[in-house]
């Protein structure tokens, strides 16, 4: 899905919000709360004749795309830099980033996922000047944004996080109440008991165990982390073969028995469809599912019965959740690095970023503290839980350094496939852990 923004296309875009949907226009109108502090912007003289091509993940809510395109059109109107925006599927973004990095050709900017910049760090320009300016102007970067933005053990920024999608528990309140629970239990035993009772009532739960960029990684990471396990330790040494991981996989065998059939083949849209069809009554997902249900008269009653809650703490003192983060990177092969950096800075400034956040209805949570005041967080109470997504102290590759290796392990679904092998009965927990350990050692080289 491609779209080229030129001076002529600005007329069609209404130089901003005029061509947007009603919801997107309202998002522009509501961008009044966030205020930036005084800070000196970096000097980025835009190269003569600059044009930009940008690749980013396809939207889950339509206003995401509407406002993103309109903001890009505003940049063209201001600078004269034509911008081509291509939207691609979630499962394709990492592969296309690899092709771009390895060939030294293609988009100037890719907004990939989470640790993407760390996989291709040597192919990217640093954006420390832009990141430091934005941090000073907008109250500082939140912890997850800093983790994904900075190169490990440095203050050098190679990514600019745009936002993160959280994946809390999404459930039908009526079904959970009928099972004898007022809310989702925070302990593993209580959560399993709830899921067993939901299945017995014909209202089962289900979590993705397929190679799903967001849902599969999120659920399997939660499973391992909430039992005290992790793929690598603080020094980057492979540590997946542990009592804690075995405990998590034994727990998964029991929990999976309560799931709707087919979860080992799910992608990122599968649980949305099952939940909307009332085949599924408890899962984890971003806020897009709730709004899709709410905005369709045929499913509005499901939305009214839907609640969100953070995943159970398990053995920890807080929920072991990270967020799927949209993380922008600029490639060294770009002939227009200043234009690229100026574009990303422009898109994260209040006048553009808050309308985009509002239009996303909470699906992408902000990376900078000042956007706590964005209008989106003052509306529907079912959305407010997503506000602090980027304050989580967990990340892909936890507890180790974010690196090319941790990114590769995530892209190859080492943890997801370990969990799926046990859930499907193809492997014992012990065999699955040993295979994950073997794969991880090949990647981390230890």
KATA-V803669 format. One record per residue. N is the residue number from 0. OMEGA is omega in whole degrees, 0 to 359 (999 if undefined). D_CENTER is the distance of its C-alpha to the mean C-alpha in Angstrom with 1 decimal. Layout:
[[N:OMEGA:D_CENTER] [N:OMEGA:D_CENTER]]
This chain:
[[0:186:20.3] [1:179:21.8] [2:180:23.1] [3:180:25.4] [4:177:26.0] [5:177:29.6] [6:180:32.1] [7:182:33.4] [8:178:30.1] [9:177:29.7] [10:179:32.7] [11:180:31.0] [12:180:27.8] [13:182:30.1] [14:179:29.2] [15:192:26.1] [16:191:25.7] [17:183:28.9] [18:184:27.5] [19:172:24.4] [20:180:24.1] [21:181:25.5] [22:180:22.2] [23:177:21.0] [24:177:24.4] [25:179:24.2] [26:177:21.0] [27:183:23.0] [28:184:25.9] [29:185:24.0] [30:185:22.8] [31:190:25.5] [32:187:24.3] [33:177:22.6] [34:179:25.2] [35:176:24.9] [36:178:27.3] [37:177:29.8] [38:181:28.6] [39:179:30.0] [40:178:27.7] [41:177:28.0] [42:184:30.7] [43:179:29.1] [44:185:31.9] [45:184:30.6] [46:179:32.3] [47:177:35.0] [48:184:34.0] [49:168:30.3] [50:183:27.9] [51:169:24.2] [52:183:22.1] [53:177:18.3] [54:179:15.9] [55:180:12.4] [56:178:10.4] [57:183:12.3] [58:171:11.7] [59:173:11.4] [60:188:13.7] [61:181:16.6] [62:174:17.0] [63:181:13.7] [64:182:15.8] [65:185:19.1] [66:177:18.4] [67:179:16.6] [68:181:19.8] [69:177:22.1] [70:177:20.8] [71:177:21.3] [72:176:24.7] [73:178:25.5] [74:178:25.0] [75:179:27.3] [76:183:29.8] [77:190:29.8] [78:186:30.1] [79:181:31.3] [80:177:28.6] [81:184:27.7] [82:173:24.0] [83:180:23.0] [84:176:19.5] [85:177:18.5] [86:180:15.7] [87:181:15.0] [88:183:13.6] [89:183:10.4] [90:184:12.8] [91:191:14.8] [92:181:12.8] [93:179:13.4] [94:181:16.9] [95:175:17.7] [96:179:16.5] [97:179:18.9] [98:179:21.6] [99:182:21.3] [100:186:21.5] [101:180:24.3] [102:183:26.4] [103:180:26.1] [104:179:25.9] [105:185:23.7] [106:172:21.1] [107:184:21.6] [108:168:17.9] [109:170:14.8] [110:181:11.4] [111:183:9.7] [112:165:6.8] [113:188:7.0] [114:180:10.7] [115:180:11.8] [116:182:14.3] [117:177:15.8] [118:186:16.8] [119:189:18.7] [120:184:19.6] [121:180:23.3] [122:188:22.7] [123:171:21.0] [124:176:22.7] [125:180:22.1] [126:184:20.8] [127:182:22.1] [128:179:24.4] [129:182:21.8] [130:181:19.4] [131:176:22.4] [132:181:23.7] [133:178:20.5] [134:179:20.3] [135:185:24.0] [136:189:23.8] [137:167:21.0] [138:179:21.6] [139:177:19.7] [140:178:16.2] [141:193:14.5] [142:181:14.5] [143:178:11.0] [144:178:11.3] [145:182:14.7] [146:182:13.8] [147:183:11.5] [148:186:13.8] [149:171:17.1] [150:185:19.0] [151:178:20.0] [152:177:23.1] [153:173:23.4] [154:182:22.7] [155:183:22.0] [156:176:18.8] [157:176:17.6] [158:173:14.2] [159:181:13.5] [160:178:10.0] [161:182:9.7] [162:181:7.2] [163:177:4.2] [164:178:3.9] [165:180:6.5] [166:179:8.5] [167:174:12.1] [168:173:15.3] [169:186:16.3] [170:174:20.0] [171:183:23.3] [172:182:25.3] [173:181:28.6] [174:179:28.0] [175:178:26.9] [176:180:29.9] [177:178:32.3] [178:177:31.3] [179:183:32.6] [180:175:29.4] [181:181:28.6] [182:180:25.0] [183:179:22.8] [184:181:24.6] [185:180:23.1] [186:182:25.0] [187:183:24.6] [188:180:28.1] [189:179:27.7] [190:177:24.4] [191:179:26.2] [192:178:29.2] [193:183:27.3] [194:176:25.7] [195:181:29.3] [196:175:30.8] [197:178:28.3] [198:180:29.2] [199:179:32.9] [200:182:32.6] [201:181:31.2] [202:192:27.8] [203:173:25.6] [204:177:22.1] [205:179:19.8] [206:185:16.6] [207:174:15.2] [208:174:17.1] [209:180:16.8] [210:180:15.0] [211:186:11.9] [212:181:8.9] [213:190:6.5] [214:181:9.5] [215:179:12.0] [216:183:10.6] [217:182:9.4] [218:184:12.9] [219:174:14.9] [220:178:13.6] [221:182:14.4] [222:183:17.7] [223:183:18.8] [224:184:17.8] [225:173:19.3] [226:179:22.5] [227:180:22.6] [228:178:21.8] [229:183:19.7] [230:179:19.7] [231:180:21.4] [232:185:23.1] [233:181:23.0] [234:181:25.2] [235:178:23.2] [236:181:25.7] [237:186:24.7] [238:185:25.0] [239:182:23.6] [240:185:27.1] [241:176:27.8] [242:182:29.2] [243:178:26.0] [244:177:24.2] [245:177:27.3] [246:181:27.2] [247:182:23.6] [248:174:24.6] [249:176:27.8] [250:180:25.9] [251:179:23.6] [252:179:26.9] [253:182:28.0] [254:182:24.7] [255:179:24.2] [256:179:27.8] [257:188:26.6] [258:167:23.9] [259:180:24.5] [260:170:25.6] [261:187:23.6] [262:179:20.3] [263:178:20.7] [264:185:20.3] [265:166:17.4] [266:188:14.6] [267:181:11.5] [268:190:14.1] [269:183:16.8] [270:175:16.4] [271:182:16.0] [272:182:19.3] [273:180:21.0] [274:180:20.2] [275:180:21.5] [276:181:24.5] [277:169:25.2] [278:189:25.2] [279:186:22.6] [280:177:22.7] [281:179:20.1] [282:171:16.6] [283:184:13.0] [284:171:10.6] [285:185:8.8] [286:181:11.6] [287:179:12.2] [288:181:14.4] [289:183:16.5] [290:176:17.2] [291:178:18.0] [292:184:20.5] [293:186:21.8] [294:178:22.5] [295:181:24.5] [296:182:27.9] [297:183:28.1] [298:182:25.2] [299:179:25.5] [300:176:27.3] [301:179:24.5] [302:180:22.2] [303:181:25.0] [304:184:25.0] [305:175:21.3] [306:175:20.0] [307:175:16.9] [308:178:17.2] [309:180:15.4] [310:180:15.8] [311:179:19.3] [312:185:20.1] [313:182:22.4] [314:184:24.3] [315:180:22.3] [316:180:22.8] [317:182:19.2] [318:182:16.4] [319:185:14.8] [320:168:11.2] [321:179:8.3] [322:174:4.7] [323:192:1.9] [324:171:3.6] [325:190:5.9] [326:186:9.0] [327:177:12.4] [328:179:15.4] [329:188:19.0] [330:180:21.4] [331:181:24.9] [332:179:26.4] [333:177:25.7] [334:185:29.1] [335:184:27.7] [336:179:25.6] [337:177:26.8] [338:180:25.9] [339:180:22.4] [340:179:21.9] [341:178:23.6] [342:181:21.4] [343:176:18.1] [344:180:20.1] [345:183:21.3] [346:180:17.9] [347:175:16.8] [348:186:20.2] [349:187:20.8] [350:179:22.6] [351:191:19.8] [352:180:16.6] [353:175:17.7] [354:179:18.7] [355:176:15.4] [356:181:13.6] [357:181:16.5] [358:179:16.3] [359:172:12.8] [360:180:14.4] [361:182:11.8] [362:173:8.9] [363:178:7.3] [364:190:8.9] [365:178:11.0] [366:185:11.5] [367:191:15.3] [368:183:17.5] [369:182:19.7] [370:166:17.2] [371:183:17.8] [372:181:20.7] [373:186:18.8] [374:184:20.5] [375:184:17.6] [376:179:17.8] [377:184:21.5] [378:184:21.6] [379:182:20.8] [380:178:20.8] [381:182:18.5] [382:189:15.7] [383:180:16.7] [384:184:15.1] [385:186:11.6] [386:187:13.2] [387:183:12.9] [388:185:9.4] [389:171:9.6] [390:180:13.1] [391:178:12.3] [392:179:14.5] [393:181:12.7] [394:175:10.8] [395:184:10.9] [396:177:14.6] [397:7:15.7] [398:189:18.6] [399:176:19.3] [400:171:18.8] [401:187:15.9] [402:174:17.9] [403:181:18.5] [404:181:19.5] [405:177:16.4] [406:178:14.3] [407:179:16.9] [408:178:17.0] [409:181:13.4] [410:179:14.0] [411:174:17.2] [412:182:15.8] [413:181:18.5] [414:180:17.5] [415:183:16.5] [416:172:19.8] [417:181:21.7] [418:181:20.7] [419:180:21.4] [420:178:24.8] [421:182:25.8] [422:182:24.6] [423:182:26.5] [424:180:29.6] [425:182:29.7] [426:168:29.7] [427:175:30.7] [428:182:28.4] [429:180:30.6] [430:180:30.5] [431:179:26.8] [432:180:26.2] [433:178:28.9] [434:177:27.3] [435:178:23.8] [436:179:25.8] [437:180:27.7] [438:181:24.7] [439:180:23.0] [440:176:26.3] [441:182:26.7] [442:184:23.4] [443:176:23.9] [444:174:27.7] [445:999:29.0]]
